[in-house]
């Protein structure tokens, strides 16, 4: 069931070092890359069907084609390695175990879009990862894969690592740009979109680490080889971080389209301690929860998740067993998003705090049915009323818990009434 494309070198000792990485195919795509035109590279990525692996799932090649033509401004690539979504831990494996795959992908993307300076925005807590990444970049410069020429070809490329300071909001693409520019990490209003007005007011492509790291395989093996995995509309493989109440938590590379329940039972070893399944968070904390009945029919692809009124997200799968207190879980979730709000928009800044107080009131035994209804009403009034989707990242899952596990909230209220 597992596939080794992105994770092909993860089990190889010292594969993060250039000498070892080259022995296993690192940078082998470059001669082929520079024999193609940038338009041909973009078409190959489009034909592969590669979708953004940061959560939204937008086709990567299509995003690249949005760049305006003929502007007298530089084009930038920013690689989003903030990875602050709770339950998400896929990109860190690439950064530590195979950073040269990411650098090779950056070269491919930059050649395709005409970019000569790429930025990697990495979360401040990733100290081990940033050391491994910077070492790999230094090796790439020394070996001539970055700098004035790339592998002897007339193409200049510089790569800069920019460390964040521990703000979840800077995973939002425009807040990320603000942070790189030295400003407060707050999202921008859109439009204009980054592809038109991005970093330093210039056209900018923003892609996730895993998206960029997928490019060497696509260019070397071809779009058709990549499409052998996954589904027609969700092709390829994905790094899934499976955590929670399973016997074998971990990071697994799997083709898209597999049945979720089969993955939990076969790959992750099933629910631990012989307990029953209560629910599954399918793609990180911001995605609506799935009930055991829904888990039986959902598959790991963008379309199936949407049909079940949830999202594929970052691929961070959290399994919940029968002992989980949903109200406590919701309290922790709201607490996180309230803390991480940048405070720019009133509905988010004030509304999430209000929601947190209501849940705390319910847990303290002072709540009522009216409080549960108010919590749901706040979800509806806060969501999509802000500059970015941080508020929705909180209200969408909270609404799903209220809809599917309302009886647990009412149990706290009933205990109070009695």
C-alpha positions in Angstrom: 0.0 0.0 0.0 2.9 2.4 0.7 4.7 4.1 -2.2 8.2 5.4 -2.2 8.5 8.6 -4.3 8.9 11.5 -1.9 10.1 9.2 0.8 12.4 7.1 -1.4 15.6 8.3 0.4 14.1 8.6 3.9 15.5 5.2 5.0 18.9 5.8 3.6 21.6 6.7 6.1 22.9 10.3 5.6 20.7 10.9 2.5 20.5 14.5 3.7 24.1 15.0 2.6 24.8 15.9 -1.0 27.3 13.1 -1.6 24.9 10.4 -0.5 21.9 12.1 -2.1 23.6 12.2 -5.5 24.4 8.5 -5.3 20.6 8.0 -5.2 19.6 10.3 -8.0 19.7 13.8 -6.6 19.9 16.6 -9.3 19.7 14.0 -12.1 16.8 15.9 -13.6 18.7 19.1 -14.3 20.2 18.3 -17.7 16.7 17.2 -18.9 15.2 20.3 -17.3 17.4 22.7 -19.2 16.8 20.9 -22.4 13.1 21.9 -22.0 11.6 25.3 -22.4 9.9 26.9 -19.3 6.6 26.5 -21.1 7.2 22.8 -21.5 8.0 22.4 -17.8 4.8 24.1 -16.8 2.8 21.9 -19.3 4.4 18.8 -17.8 3.4 19.8 -14.3 -0.1 20.7 -15.5 -0.4 17.3 -17.2 0.7 15.5 -14.1 -2.3 16.9 -12.2 -0.1 17.8 -9.2 -2.2 19.7 -6.7 -0.9 22.0 -3.9 -0.1 19.9 -0.9 -0.5 22.7 1.6 -4.2 22.1 2.1 -6.1 23.9 -0.7 -5.3 21.4 -3.4 -5.1 24.0 -6.2 -3.3 22.6 -9.4 0.3 23.7 -9.2 0.9 24.2 -12.9 -2.2 26.3 -13.3 -1.1 28.5 -10.4 2.2 29.1 -12.1 0.4 30.1 -15.3 -1.3 33.0 -13.5 1.9 35.0 -13.5 1.5 38.1 -15.6 3.6 38.4 -18.7 5.8 41.3 -19.7 6.1 43.1 -16.3 9.4 44.9 -15.6 9.6 43.3 -12.1 11.4 40.2 -10.7 9.4 37.0 -10.1 9.8 35.3 -6.7 9.1 31.8 -5.4 8.3 31.4 -1.7 8.2 27.9 -0.3 5.8 27.6 2.6 7.5 25.5 5.3 5.7 27.1 8.2 3.8 23.8 8.9 2.0 25.0 12.0 -1.3 23.2 11.5 -1.9 21.0 14.5 -1.5 17.3 13.7 0.7 18.1 10.6 4.2 16.7 10.4 5.0 15.8 6.8 7.2 18.6 5.6 9.7 18.3 8.4 10.6 14.8 7.2 11.6 16.2 3.8 13.6 19.0 5.4 15.6 16.7 7.6 15.8 13.5 5.5 16.0 14.7 1.9 16.5 18.5 1.7 18.2 18.2 -1.6 15.0 16.9 -3.2 13.4 20.2 -2.1 16.3 22.3 -3.5 16.1 20.4 -6.8 12.3 21.1 -6.9 13.0 24.7 -6.3 15.4 24.8 -9.2 12.7 23.2 -11.4 10.0 25.6 -10.4 12.2 28.7 -10.6 13.3 27.8 -14.1 9.7 27.3 -15.2 8.5 30.6 -13.8 11.6 32.7 -14.5 12.5 33.2 -10.9 16.1 34.0 -9.8 15.5 34.3 -6.1 13.6 31.9 -4.0 12.7 32.1 -0.3 12.0 29.3 2.0 9.8 30.4 4.9 10.3 28.0 7.8 8.6 28.1 11.2 10.8 29.3 14.1 10.4 26.1 16.1 12.0 24.0 13.4 15.6 24.4 14.7 16.7 20.9 13.6 15.1 21.3 10.3 16.5 24.7 9.5 20.0 23.5 10.3 19.6 20.5 7.9 18.1 22.7 5.3 20.7 25.4 5.5 23.5 22.9 5.3 22.0 21.4 2.2 21.7 24.8 0.6 25.4 25.6 1.4 26.4 22.2 -0.1 24.3 23.1 -3.2 26.1 26.4 -3.6 29.5 24.8 -3.2 28.7 22.2 -5.8 27.4 24.7 -8.3 23.7 23.8 -8.1 22.9 27.3 -6.9 24.5 30.7 -7.5 25.6 32.4 -10.7 25.0 29.2 -12.7 23.0 26.1 -12.0 24.9 22.9 -12.8 26.8 24.7 -15.5 23.7 26.1 -17.2 23.2 29.8 -17.8 20.6 30.3 -15.1 21.2 32.2 -11.9 19.4 31.2 -8.7 19.7 32.2 -5.1 17.8 30.6 -2.2 17.3 32.3 1.1 15.9 30.7 4.3 13.7 33.0 6.3 12.8 31.9 9.8 9.4 32.8 11.3 8.9 33.5 15.0 6.3 31.0 16.0 3.1 32.5 14.5 0.6 30.1 13.1 -1.0 32.9 11.0 2.2 33.2 9.0 1.3 30.0 7.3 -1.3 32.0 5.5 0.4 32.9 2.3 0.0 36.7 2.4 0.9 36.9 6.1 4.0 34.9 5.2 4.9 37.6 2.6 4.4 40.3 5.1 6.7 38.5 7.6 9.5 38.1 5.0 9.3 41.8 4.3 9.9 42.5 8.0 6.3 43.6 8.8 3.8 42.3 11.3 2.5 38.9 10.1 -1.0 39.8 9.2 -2.9 38.6 6.0 -3.5 41.0 3.1 -6.8 41.6 1.5 -7.2 39.8 -1.8 -7.3 40.7 -4.7 -4.6 41.5 -5.8 -3.4 37.9 -5.4 0.3 37.1 -4.8 0.8 35.8 -8.4 0.2 39.4 -9.5 1.3 41.5 -6.5 3.2 39.4 -4.0 6.6 39.7 -2.3 8.0 43.2 -2.6 5.0 44.1 -4.8 6.3 41.6 -7.4 4.7 38.5 -9.0 5.1 35.6 -6.5 4.3 31.9 -6.5 3.8 30.4 -3.1 3.9 26.6 -2.9 4.1 24.1 0.0 7.3 22.1 0.6 5.7 18.8 -0.5 4.4 20.4 -3.7 7.9 21.6 -4.7 9.5 18.3 -3.6 7.2 16.4 -5.9 8.7 18.1 -9.0 11.9 16.1 -9.5 10.0 12.8 -9.9 7.5 14.4 -12.4 10.2 15.9 -14.6 12.4 12.8 -14.5 9.8 10.1 -14.9 7.1 12.2 -16.7 3.5 13.2 -16.0 2.1 9.8 -17.0 4.3 8.0 -14.5 3.1 10.3 -11.7 -0.6 9.8 -12.8 -0.2 6.0 -12.4 -0.8 6.7 -8.7 -3.9 8.2 -7.1 -7.2 9.0 -8.9 -8.0 10.8 -12.1 -8.7 14.1 -10.3 -6.4 13.6 -7.4 -3.3 12.0 -8.9 0.0 11.1 -7.2 1.0 10.3 -3.7 0.9 12.2 -0.4 2.7 12.1 2.9 0.1 11.3 5.5 0.8 12.0 9.1 -1.3 9.6 11.1 -1.6 10.3 14.9 -4.0 9.9 17.8 -5.4 6.6 19.1 -3.9 4.1 16.7 -1.4 1.3 17.2 1.1 2.5 14.6 1.2 6.3 14.4 3.6 7.8 12.0 4.3 9.3 8.6 3.3 7.2 5.5 3.5 7.9 1.8 0.4 6.6 0.1 -1.3 6.9 -3.2 -4.4 9.2 -3.1 -7.8 7.6 -3.3 -7.3 4.8 -0.7 -10.3 4.1 1.6 -9.7 5.9 4.9 -10.9 3.1 7.1 -8.6 0.6 5.3 -5.6 3.0 5.9 -6.4 3.2 9.6 -6.8 -0.5 10.0 -4.1 -1.8 7.7 -1.4 0.9 7.7 -1.9 2.4 11.2 -2.7 -0.9 12.9 -6.3 0.0 13.9 -7.6 1.8 16.9 -5.5 1.1 19.9 -6.3 -0.9 23.1 -9.2 -2.7 21.4 -11.4 0.4 21.7 -14.0 1.6 19.3 -13.6 4.4 16.8 -15.3 7.7 17.7 -14.3 9.9 14.9 -11.5 11.0 12.6 -10.0 14.4 11.9 -9.0 13.9 8.3 -6.6 16.7 7.4 -5.4 18.7 10.4 -7.2 20.5 13.2 -9.0 22.9 10.8 -10.9 20.2 9.0 -14.5 19.0 10.0 -14.6 15.7 11.9 -15.9 12.5 10.4 -18.1 10.0 12.2 -17.4 6.3 12.2 -20.2 5.8 9.6 -18.7 8.5 7.3 -15.2 7.0 7.7 -16.6 3.7 6.1 -17.3 5.5 2.8 -14.7 8.3 2.5 -11.5 7.9 0.5 -8.3 9.9 0.8 -8.7 12.4 -2.1 -10.0 15.9 -2.5 -13.3 15.0 -4.1 -14.4 12.4 -1.6 -13.6 14.7 1.3 -15.6 17.5 -0.3 -18.5 15.1 -0.9 -18.4 14.3 2.9 -18.4 18.0 3.7 -14.9 18.1 5.0 -11.5 18.8 3.6 -8.4 16.9 2.6 -6.3 19.6 4.2 -2.7 18.9 5.1 -3.1 15.1 5.3 -2.8 15.1 9.0 -5.1 12.3 10.1 -6.1 12.1 13.8 -7.9 9.1 15.0 -10.2 9.5 18.1 -11.2 6.6 20.2 -14.3 6.2 22.4 -12.8 7.8 25.4 -12.3 11.3 23.8 -14.4 14.1 25.4 -15.5 16.1 22.4 -16.3 19.2 24.5 -12.8 19.2 25.9 -11.4 18.7 22.4 -13.4 21.7 21.1 -12.2 23.8 24.0 -8.6 23.0 23.2 -9.2 23.7 19.5 -10.9 27.1 20.0 -8.2 28.0 22.6 -5.5 27.4 19.9 -7.1 29.5 17.2 -8.0 32.3 19.6 -4.4 32.4 20.7 -3.1 32.4 17.1 -5.4 35.1 15.7 -3.4 38.0 14.5 -6.2 40.3 15.8 -6.7 42.2 12.6 -10.4 41.4 12.2 -13.0 41.9 14.9 -15.0 38.7 14.2 -11.9 36.6 14.7 -10.3 38.6 17.5 -13.4 39.0 19.6 -15.6 36.1 18.3 -13.2 33.3 19.0 -12.6 34.5 22.5 -16.4 34.6 23.0 -16.7 31.1 21.8 -13.9 30.0 24.1 -15.7 31.5 27.1 -18.9 29.7 26.2 -17.3 26.3 26.0 -15.4 26.9 29.3 -18.7 27.9 30.9 -20.3 24.6 29.6 -17.4 22.5 30.9 -17.5 24.3 34.3 -21.1 23.1 34.7 -22.7 26.5 34.3 -23.9 26.2 30.7 -27.4 25.9 29.1 -29.0 24.7 25.9 -29.0 28.4 24.8 -25.2 28.5 25.1 -24.9 25.5 22.8 -27.2 27.3 20.3 -25.2 30.5 20.7 -22.0 28.7 20.0 -23.4 27.4 16.7 -24.8 30.9 15.9 -21.3 32.4 16.4 -19.8 29.9 14.0 -22.2 31.0 11.3 -21.6 34.7 12.0 -17.8 34.6 12.3 -17.0 32.3 9.4 -15.8 34.1 6.2 -16.3 37.5 7.7 -12.6 38.1 8.0 -9.6 38.9 5.7 -8.3 35.4 5.9 -9.6 32.0 6.7 -8.2 31.5 10.2 -11.6 32.1 11.8 -13.1 29.6 9.4 -10.4 27.1 10.3 -11.8 27.3 13.8 -15.6 27.5 13.1 -15.8 24.8 10.4 -14.6 22.0 12.7 -16.4 23.4 15.7 -19.7 23.4 13.8 -19.0 19.8 12.7 -18.6 18.7 16.4 -21.8 20.5 17.3 -23.7 18.9 14.5 -22.4 15.4 15.0 -21.8 15.2 18.8 -24.3 17.7 20.1 -25.4 15.1 22.7 -22.0 15.4 24.4 -22.5 19.2 24.9 -26.1 18.6 26.0 -24.8 16.0 28.6 -22.9 18.8 30.3 -26.0 20.9 30.3 -28.2 18.1 31.6 -25.7 17.4 34.4 -26.0 21.1 35.3 -29.8 21.0 35.2 -30.0 17.9 37.4 
